[in-house]
Amino acid sequence: MRVRVQSCVLVLAVSTMACGGIGNNFREPEIQLDRAIVRGVGITGGNLDLVVKVDNPNNFTLQGTKLEVGVDVEGQHLGDITYDDDFSVPENGTTTLTLPLRFGWVGVGSAVRAALGYGDLPYKMKGQAELRTPWGRKEVPFTREGRVPLTRSGGNVAIPGQAQ
């Protein structure tokens, strides 16, 4: 009986140690802006689609439950997006999400108008992804900055203050 109890204690201790190390195997996904698409602009503001790629470096599927993103252009805050739809990122794979952003010209200044006319968009993106993993819920904060291609849907979208 004593050997059986010792064996059970040993198995329990090894199992506990193995489960404790599982969380260390989680690698945060890479979340980056891939491109921006101008859907329309008017006198008061406009609409952009931000195409965001989520790369999963893990050997298991990530289930996204929420993505919150704030976007700055030329040092001016363009807007915030909360994406509440569930999304899945396959193991060692990539998922692309299209996030619609409505912005107003008031408060963003002429620097943003000029940036929208460049053909690429200098940005800073900051946010948080909420994920379900095999070991529970994870919140992953992220910050990215750089330049991405900027295209216009339908070809002719006039940006106030820009020559066409």
Buried (B, 14 or more C-beta within 10 A) or exposed (E): EEEEEEEEEEEEEEEEEEEEEEEEEBEBBEBBBBBBBBBBBEEEBBBBBBBBBBEBBBEBBBBBBBBBBBBBBBEBBBBEBEBEEEBEBEEEBEBEBEBEBEBEBEEBEEEBBBBBEEEBBBBBBBBBBBBBBEEEEBEBEBEBEEEBEBBBEEEEBEBBEEEE
